[in-house]
Amino acid sequence: MCLIITFIILALGISNIQEHNWLLGGVELSIGFGFLILLINNIKKARCEKHGKCNDNCSLTSWISKQFNKTDKT
């Protein structure tokens, strides 16, 4: 389902860029690429968990999570 939505949004973004609707096309392309990054992230995590060799590099978005580390506020 998410794969289908990703391709549809990317196709709409490309068609809007071709019709010179820059703002709408740019927004749709950024949403489409965001979904694509999340899909790739989920595939990498599933493969990592399947093989049981998980480390910190299993995720594409690990650099984002490192920026927002939880700290104990006790």
N, C-alpha and C positions, 0 to 999 in steps of 0.2 A: 504494500500500500504506500509506504513512504517512498519507495523507489519510483513508483508511478507519479506521485505528486512532485518529486524532484524533477523528473524529466519534463513534466507538463509545465512547471514553473520556469525551467530553463528555456524551453521552447517558446513560451510566451515572452520571456525577457529578450530573447534573440530577435523575435519578430517585432517587438516594440522598438528595439534599437534600430532595426532595418527601416522602420517607418518613422524614424527621427523623434520618437517619444523617449527622450533621453532619461528623464526623471523616473518615469514608470518602468522603463526597461532596466535601468540601473538598480532600482529597488527589487524588482523581480529576480534579476541575476544574483544579487547579493543574498536574497532569501534562498534561491536555488542552490548556490554554492555552500551556504550554511547547512542546508539539509544534506548535501553531498558529503561535507566534512563529518557530520554526525553519523551518516551511514557507514563511511569508511572506519570511523572510530568504533562503532558497534561491531563491525566485522572483525577488526583487529582484536578487540577484547574477547569476542567469542572464540576465536582461534587460540588465543592465549590461554583462556580458561579450559579449553578442550585438551590442550597438550599439557597443561599443568605447569607451565614454565613462565609464570607471571613475574614480572619485575616492574620497575617504574616506567619503562619505555613501551608498555603495551598500548598506550593511548596516544592519539594524535594531539589531544587537548591537555596533555599532562603539564605543559608549560603554563597553561592558564590556572590549573589547580594549584601549582606551586606558588603562584602569585598571591593566592587567597588562602593560605594555610590557617587552620584553626589553632587558636592559642587558648590555653587554660586561663580563665579569669577568676582564679580563686584567691 
